Amino acid sequence: MYHYLSNNSVLVLNTSYEAINICGVRRAIVLVLSGVATPEEYTNKIYRSPSTTVRIPAVIRLNKYIKISFKLITFSRKNIFLRDNYICHYCHNQFKPKELTIDHVLPKSKGGWNNWDNVVTACILCNY
């Protein structure tokens, strides 16, 4: 069960129900048990210790509103791969960064731009 606590993620919502972060299961349990957050949705997993049993949350909501100042994310190769989770848009397989390329949905030769809406992650074979 320790492996489950360290490798899965929990969606964190502000009091206004807007998504603000993703945290680990261990952190989410600490936030819930300390009264900082309330579980909104659960997984089908349960964490048991000698003194307590806790249902593993999938989504938690903070009890106090947190003002978030959003910063603009830089348009870069690395951030495009992160956005697409290193998964090829065409074959849907996950790759290492060195095995990926950027593909323009509307080619630059036909008036396409380098922007978030016109590029996708593609493996070398699919982009060829």
N, C-alpha and C positions, 0 to 999 in steps of 0.2 A: 504494500500500500504506500510505502514511502516514495517509491518510484512514481506513483500516480500524483502525489502531492507536488513533486518537483517539476513535472513535465507538462502539465495541462494549464490552460488559461481560463480566466474568469473575466467577463465583461463588466466594467465598472460604469455605472450611470450616475449622473449628478441628480440632485433632488428633483430637477425638472425633467428627468427621464432622458436626457441627451447623453449619448455615449461620450465618455471623456478619457477612458484608458482601458488597458487590458493588464491584469495582474496575475500572478501565480495563485494556485489554489491555496497554498499555505498562507500567503498574505491576505487573501480574501477571508479565510477562516478567522484569522487574527482580527481583521476589521469587524467582522460580524460579532465575534465573541466579546470584543471590547466595546460594542455599542456604537461604533462609528458608522456602520453600514447595516442595511437590512437585506436579506436574501429576497430576490424577486422571482427567481426560477432556479430549480435544482437539477442536478444530474441524477442518474440512477445509482450513483456510488455513495458509500457511507464510510466515514473515517471513524475507527474505533481506537480508543486508548484505554488504559486500565481504569480511568476515572470518568470518561465521557464518551458519548457517541454523537457524531456530527454528520448531518447530510451535507454532501459536497455541493456548493452552489455553482450554477452556471452563469448567473447574472446577479450582481449586487447593486444596491442603490445607496448612495451616501445619505446620511441623515441631516447633514448640514451642507448648504449650497456652497460650492467652490467656484469662484470666478476664475475662468480660464482665459488667458490672453493667448490667442492662437497666433502662431508665426507661420509665415508662408514657407512651404516646403520647396526646396530648390529642385528645379527640373534637371535631373541628372540620370545617367545610365543606372547607377546604383539604386536610386530611389524608384525608378521604373521597375527594376527587378524586385525590389521590396514590395511595391504596390501589387505586383502580379504573383508574389510568393514564389518566385523562381520557377514558375510553371509556364510551359510553352502554350501560347494561345491556340495553337492548331492541333497538336497531338495530346495536349493535356498531361504531359509528363513533367515531373520536376527534375531540374538540372542544377549543376554547379554554375556559378557565374561565368566561368571561362567557356562554358559550353553554350552560352546564350548570346543572342543578338537582339537588336531593336528593329522592329519592322514597322514601317509606316502604313497605316490603313489606306490612306489616300497618298500615293507616292509623291515625293517632292517634285518630280518631273511633271506631274499633273496638277500642281498647285497646293500640295499638302504642306503643312507646317510642322515644325518641331514643337509640339505641345502635348499636354497630358491626354487630350481626347483623340489624337491622331497616331499614337504609337502604342505598340503592344510588345510583349516579350515573346520571342520565338527562338526555338533551338536552331542550331546551325543548319541541320538537315532540312527542316521545314522552311526556313527562310531562303534556302538555296533554290 
